[in-house]
Amino acid sequence: MIRVAQLLLVLAAAALWVASRLTWVSVTSFDGLSPPRTSTLNGAEWSTALLPLALLLLAAALAALAVRGWLLRALALLVDLACLTLGYLGISLIVMPD
C-alpha cells in the first residue's frame, strides 16, 4: 500500500511541475500609442507555490522509504497539510474575484 501511495505522490509532483510550465494566462494590452502587446504567464509565475509543493511531495515519496512507525505518520500529516494547501490554492483561483 505504501508503494502505491509513493507512486501517486510522484505522479502528483510531476503533474504540479507540468502545470507550472503550462501557460495559464494570456493577455493582450494596448494603450493607443504603441502596438498591441501580448503577455503570457505560466503556472510558476501565476501561482508561485506550485514548484515548492511539487518538491515537497517528491521528497515525501522518497522519505517514506526511509521511515517507519510514528515518523511515517508524521510524514503523512505533512503530506496531508501540503495537499490541503494545494486544495486551498486551487479553490481560491476559482472563487476569489479578480
Backbone as a chain_set.jsonl record, in Angstrom:
{"seq": "MIRVAQLLLVLAAAALWVASRLTWVSVTSFDGLSPPRTSTLNGAEWSTALLPLALLLLAAALAALAVRGWLLRALALLVDLACLTLGYLGISLIVMPD", "coords": {"N": [[0.82, -1.196, 0.0], [2.008, 1.204, 0.69], [3.775, 1.588, -1.396], [2.078, 2.133, -3.552], [1.028, 4.558, -2.703], [3.37, 6.064, -2.734], [3.937, 6.083, -5.47], [1.71, 7.524, -6.378], [2.234, 9.98, -5.134], [4.579, 10.749, -6.474], [3.558, 10.964, -9.067], [1.742, 13.058, -8.643], [3.521, 15.113, -7.987], [4.875, 15.322, -10.422], [2.75, 16.139, -12.043], [2.208, 18.653, -10.925], [4.595, 19.945, -11.555], [4.452, 19.943, -14.368], [2.143, 21.501, -14.654], [3.125, 23.904, -13.722], [4.672, 24.723, -15.816], [2.987, 25.132, -17.963], [1.058, 27.489, -19.961], [-0.928, 29.767, -18.279], [-2.279, 32.196, -18.335], [-3.066, 34.523, -20.839], [-2.687, 37.679, -22.038], [-3.742, 40.432, -23.913], [-2.737, 43.661, -24.419], [-3.139, 47.19, -24.927], [-2.458, 50.66, -25.454], [-3.097, 52.616, -27.214], [-1.055, 54.214, -28.118], [1.179, 52.696, -28.653], [1.947, 49.643, -30.434], [-0.32, 46.799, -30.091], [0.295, 44.514, -27.409], [1.101, 41.259, -26.419], [1.047, 39.371, -23.529], [2.133, 36.562, -21.71], [1.585, 34.354, -18.993], [3.023, 31.785, -17.161], [2.318, 28.829, -15.159], [4.066, 28.815, -12.921], [4.669, 31.489, -12.595], [2.187, 32.585, -12.093], [1.112, 31.187, -9.899], [3.068, 30.845, -7.376], [3.59, 28.832, -5.575], [3.554, 26.307, -6.637], [5.891, 24.832, -7.549], [7.529, 24.562, -5.124], [5.726, 22.984, -3.599], [5.516, 20.745, -5.225], [8.129, 19.75, -5.054], [8.129, 19.156, -2.33], [6.228, 17.071, -2.211], [7.547, 15.167, -3.774], [9.856, 14.752, -2.228], [8.636, 13.701, 0.033], [7.672, 11.297, -0.966], [10.063, 9.935, -1.391], [11.102, 9.955, 1.201], [9.401, 8.273, 2.531], [10.414, 5.799, 2.107], [12.469, 5.602, 3.916], [11.578, 5.884, 6.532], [9.676, 4.59, 9.31], [6.9, 3.582, 11.37], [5.985, 5.925, 13.892], [7.204, 8.134, 12.746], [6.588, 7.845, 10.062], [3.881, 8.316, 10.194], [3.919, 11.015, 10.967], [5.073, 12.077, 8.689], [3.02, 11.512, 6.895], [1.111, 13.274, 7.89], [2.338, 15.7, 7.243], [2.27, 15.538, 4.432], [-0.477, 15.552, 4.14], [-1.085, 18.167, 5.01], [0.211, 19.58, 2.981], [-1.336, 18.807, 0.783], [-3.795, 19.898, 1.519], [-3.096, 22.592, 1.364], [-2.621, 22.788, -1.399], [-5.217, 22.286, -2.305], [-6.54, 24.525, -1.244], [-5.251, 26.561, -2.704], [-6.086, 25.926, -5.311], [-8.908, 26.185, -5.125], [-9.114, 28.855, -4.356], [-8.305, 30.181, -6.657], [-10.507, 29.861, -8.259], [-12.731, 30.835, -6.8], [-12.098, 33.362, -5.639], [-12.512, 36.809, -6.398], [-11.261, 38.749, -9.199]], "CA": [[0.0, 0.0, 0.0], [2.886, 2.376, 0.731], [4.345, 1.763, -2.74], [1.053, 2.798, -4.366], [0.992, 5.951, -2.252], [4.58, 6.721, -3.239], [3.743, 6.298, -6.901], [0.757, 8.625, -6.53], [2.917, 11.222, -4.766], [5.483, 11.104, -7.572], [2.71, 11.427, -10.168], [1.224, 14.384, -8.282], [4.631, 16.064, -8.123], [5.096, 15.523, -11.859], [1.633, 16.935, -12.558], [2.421, 20.033, -10.487], [5.696, 20.503, -12.338], [3.923, 20.216, -15.711], [1.225, 22.641, -14.539], [3.896, 25.134, -13.545], [5.279, 25.073, -17.101], [1.953, 25.471, -18.937], [0.564, 28.864, -19.972], [-2.18, 29.907, -17.546], [-2.954, 33.441, -18.687], [-2.551, 35.26, -21.986], [-3.359, 38.98, -22.017], [-3.365, 41.391, -24.946], [-2.964, 45.02, -23.914], [-2.727, 48.29, -25.795], [-2.796, 51.964, -24.895], [-3.377, 53.543, -28.296], [0.175, 54.866, -28.556], [2.111, 51.683, -29.135], [1.21, 48.486, -30.968], [-0.794, 45.858, -29.065], [1.313, 43.62, -26.868], [0.552, 40.074, -25.775], [1.866, 38.837, -22.442], [1.675, 35.27, -21.199], [2.099, 33.942, -17.686], [2.922, 30.348, -16.935], [1.835, 28.48, -13.833], [5.024, 29.182, -11.872], [4.576, 32.931, -12.375], [0.86, 32.908, -11.582], [0.991, 30.582, -8.57], [4.47, 30.543, -7.069], [3.714, 27.712, -4.641], [3.486, 25.01, -7.32], [7.165, 24.1, -7.539], [7.896, 24.087, -3.783], [4.857, 21.892, -3.175], [5.906, 19.566, -6.01], [9.349, 19.217, -4.438], [7.748, 18.578, -1.04], [5.599, 15.775, -2.463], [8.586, 14.248, -4.239], [10.683, 14.417, -1.064], [7.845, 12.835, 0.909], [7.642, 9.96, -1.571], [11.36, 9.302, -1.128], [11.294, 9.798, 2.646], [8.599, 7.142, 3.001], [11.266, 4.604, 2.053], [13.452, 5.607, 4.999], [10.996, 5.982, 7.877], [8.617, 3.656, 9.699], [6.292, 3.875, 12.666], [5.373, 7.24, 14.125], [7.774, 9.083, 11.784], [5.801, 7.72, 8.839], [2.616, 9.02, 10.455], [4.214, 12.452, 10.919], [5.252, 12.391, 7.271], [1.68, 11.515, 6.306], [0.478, 14.529, 8.298], [2.955, 16.747, 6.43], [1.706, 15.415, 3.085], [-1.862, 15.99, 4.253], [-1.081, 19.635, 5.04], [0.574, 20.048, 1.634], [-2.498, 18.614, -0.083], [-4.775, 20.921, 1.893], [-2.614, 23.851, 0.787], [-2.897, 22.727, -2.834], [-6.657, 22.446, -2.468], [-6.871, 25.928, -0.995], [-4.783, 27.35, -3.846], [-6.96, 25.656, -6.449], [-10.235, 26.761, -4.903], [-9.026, 30.319, -4.309], [-8.233, 30.678, -8.028], [-11.848, 29.828, -8.834], [-13.706, 31.566, -6.0], [-11.711, 34.749, -5.372], [-12.671, 37.719, -7.543], [-10.026, 39.354, -9.701]], "C": [[0.864, 1.261, 0.0], [3.474, 2.634, -0.65], [3.355, 2.461, -3.669], [0.973, 4.27, -3.994], [2.216, 6.714, -2.744], [4.463, 7.014, -4.73], [2.786, 7.46, -7.145], [1.376, 9.967, -6.149], [3.865, 11.681, -5.869], [4.683, 11.605, -8.77], [2.131, 12.808, -9.885], [2.312, 15.443, -8.402], [4.921, 16.346, -9.59], [3.985, 16.37, -12.465], [1.764, 18.398, -12.143], [3.543, 20.692, -11.276], [5.226, 20.848, -13.748], [2.991, 21.421, -15.672], [1.979, 23.949, -14.365], [4.529, 25.602, -14.846], [4.251, 25.492, -18.153], [1.569, 26.945, -18.852], [-0.793, 28.909, -19.284], [-2.968, 31.115, -18.006], [-2.26, 34.052, -19.9], [-3.364, 36.545, -22.095], [-2.828, 39.831, -23.162], [-3.717, 42.777, -24.44], [-2.483, 46.041, -24.935], [-3.178, 49.594, -25.155], [-3.084, 53.007, -25.966], [-2.139, 54.233, -28.836], [1.17, 53.884, -29.154], [1.31, 50.505, -29.693], [0.753, 47.561, -29.837], [0.304, 44.87, -28.67], [0.638, 42.451, -26.16], [1.543, 39.564, -24.734], [1.273, 37.508, -21.994], [2.336, 34.999, -19.856], [1.96, 32.434, -17.574], [2.512, 30.089, -15.484], [2.76, 28.885, -12.705], [4.998, 30.674, -11.591], [3.245, 33.309, -11.739], [0.682, 32.396, -10.157], [2.367, 30.062, -8.167], [4.651, 29.347, -6.138], [3.744, 26.355, -5.337], [4.786, 24.217, -7.226], [7.608, 23.684, -6.138], [7.018, 22.939, -3.291], [5.151, 20.62, -3.964], [7.161, 18.929, -5.427], [9.051, 18.573, -3.086], [7.113, 17.205, -1.231], [6.618, 14.741, -2.937], [9.494, 13.814, -3.086], [9.934, 13.493, -0.108], [7.778, 11.418, 0.352], [8.955, 9.22, -1.317], [11.577, 9.049, 0.363], [10.491, 8.626, 3.196], [9.374, 5.831, 2.917], [12.142, 4.475, 3.294], [12.839, 5.555, 6.392], [9.905, 4.938, 8.063], [8.024, 4.137, 11.016], [5.715, 5.273, 12.76], [5.968, 8.311, 13.219], [7.03, 9.037, 10.45], [4.45, 8.408, 9.0], [2.808, 10.533, 10.429], [4.423, 12.91, 9.476], [3.902, 12.436, 6.555], [0.927, 12.787, 6.67], [1.037, 15.704, 7.493], [2.413, 16.726, 4.999], [0.253, 15.87, 3.083], [-1.952, 17.514, 4.267], [-0.709, 20.218, 3.681], [-0.608, 19.909, 0.679], [-3.613, 19.594, 0.25], [-4.382, 22.285, 1.336], [-2.874, 23.892, -0.708], [-4.384, 22.899, -3.115], [-7.1, 23.876, -2.259], [-6.449, 26.805, -2.168], [-5.684, 27.157, -5.06], [-8.327, 26.285, -6.304], [-10.175, 28.281, -4.904], [-8.892, 30.918, -5.705], [-9.611, 30.745, -8.668], [-12.784, 30.793, -8.116], [-13.371, 33.04, -5.839], [-11.929, 35.624, -6.602], [-11.327, 38.305, -7.954], [-9.851, 40.67, -9.026]], "O": [[0.503, 2.265, -0.613], [3.652, 3.79, -1.035], [3.753, 3.292, -4.486], [0.864, 5.131, -4.867], [2.112, 7.879, -3.126], [4.856, 8.087, -5.188], [3.025, 8.288, -8.024], [1.076, 10.984, -6.773], [3.944, 12.873, -6.164], [5.086, 12.568, -9.422], [2.041, 13.639, -10.789], [2.05, 16.552, -8.869], [5.185, 17.49, -9.961], [4.248, 17.227, -13.309], [1.46, 19.291, -12.935], [3.45, 21.868, -11.627], [5.554, 21.912, -14.271], [3.042, 22.272, -16.561], [1.514, 24.996, -14.816], [4.889, 26.773, -14.964], [4.609, 26.142, -19.135], [1.73, 27.576, -17.808], [-1.707, 28.173, -19.659], [-4.197, 31.068, -18.063], [-1.032, 34.092, -19.977], [-4.587, 36.502, -22.23], [-1.618, 39.94, -23.358], [-4.863, 43.039, -24.074], [-1.551, 45.793, -25.7], [-4.157, 49.628, -24.408], [-3.296, 54.175, -25.641], [-2.185, 54.792, -29.932], [1.919, 54.23, -30.069], [0.11, 50.399, -29.438], [1.354, 47.536, -28.763], [1.122, 44.456, -29.491], [-0.298, 42.648, -25.385], [2.72, 39.355, -25.024], [0.054, 37.357, -21.912], [3.487, 35.365, -19.621], [0.9, 31.876, -17.86], [2.378, 31.02, -14.69], [2.289, 29.263, -11.632], [5.275, 31.092, -10.467], [3.178, 34.242, -10.939], [0.154, 33.11, -9.304], [2.775, 28.973, -8.571], [5.779, 28.897, -5.938], [3.944, 25.339, -4.671], [4.767, 23.042, -6.858], [8.032, 22.541, -5.964], [7.512, 22.02, -2.638], [5.044, 19.522, -3.418], [7.246, 17.706, -5.318], [9.654, 17.559, -2.735], [7.426, 16.272, -0.491], [6.555, 13.576, -2.544], [9.855, 12.642, -2.984], [10.534, 12.601, 0.492], [7.823, 10.448, 1.109], [8.954, 8.016, -1.059], [12.171, 8.04, 0.742], [10.861, 8.048, 4.218], [9.023, 4.859, 3.586], [12.516, 3.367, 3.681], [13.532, 5.208, 7.348], [9.296, 4.469, 7.101], [8.592, 4.998, 11.688], [5.047, 5.751, 11.843], [5.302, 9.309, 12.943], [6.861, 10.062, 9.79], [3.936, 9.01, 8.057], [1.95, 11.256, 9.922], [3.998, 14.001, 9.095], [3.672, 13.3, 5.709], [0.184, 13.323, 5.848], [0.29, 16.602, 7.105], [2.129, 17.777, 4.425], [-0.199, 16.503, 2.129], [-2.813, 18.087, 3.599], [-1.258, 21.243, 3.276], [-0.852, 20.793, -0.141], [-4.305, 20.072, -0.65], [-5.239, 23.046, 0.887], [-3.304, 24.919, -1.234], [-4.762, 23.585, -4.065], [-7.935, 24.39, -3.004], [-7.195, 27.692, -2.582], [-6.007, 28.119, -5.756], [-8.852, 26.859, -7.258], [-11.093, 28.932, -5.402], [-9.32, 32.05, -5.926], [-9.857, 31.593, -9.525], [-13.555, 31.5, -8.766], [-14.265, 33.885, -5.896], [-11.577, 35.236, -7.716], [-10.383, 38.352, -7.165], [-8.875, 41.373, -9.287]]}, "num_chains": 1, "name": "protein.A"}
